[in-house]
């Protein structure tokens, strides 16, 4: 039992003070400026990811999609086939942060690559079905409501793992989606190969998406919706790194040196 809990218990249940005020000020967490890549750095990064061994070429596609749609790490790796609408050009994020669904943009430049990749995923799914493998994981409520969904292709992972693994909850051997840690390691290797001297993780792609949209003239409210931020103040952090919102000024030293 902590000292704080003991003190609160004493005031409430011994002294009868329902809402004791201790006058303790909590230390504020400092605001961290997000790591943002320049557009050329993003291009070099995904190119280096493509240059990795052929079996890892999907990492480059996942990185392009994450940057192009502004997805979180867990959102991009856990996408399912049905979440990609090639005709309408949308990506649907299911159960994002806060348990909310949202839609984002699907880059037109990825439609051909995604079409080919979906066919690769279909072949993998057909092989699993032929071997009698258990279907993909579904959350409890969905699994009970759609009993056959786990075995259908539309619920299959967009970025399936290369190997089968044992589900720790059910004990079933099945194919999971691309592991976030494996994907992040691929990004870090590519960043090193591209000689990008920044702390590059998958989230830097999401930060870059938001910042580049802001610099391109997209309004903050639209970016908030695409990112799935509940509060606009969370999105406003990109105002601090956008070159057209404060940092785009000319340094007085540059004026003096002209």
Secondary structure, DSSP 4 states (H G I P E B T S, - for coil): --HHHHHHHIIIIIS--TT----PPPPPPPPPPPP---HHHHHHHHHHHHHS-GGGHHHHHHHHHHHHHT--HHHHHT-BGGGEETTTTEEEE-S-GGG--EEEE--GGGHHHHHHHHHHHHHHHHHHHHTT-B-----HHHHHH-TTGGGSGGGSBTTEEEEEEE-TTT--EEEEEPPHHHHHHHHHHHHHHTT--S---HHHHHHHHHHHHHHTT--HHHHHHHHT-SSHHHHGGGGGT-TTTTTTSPPHHHHHH-
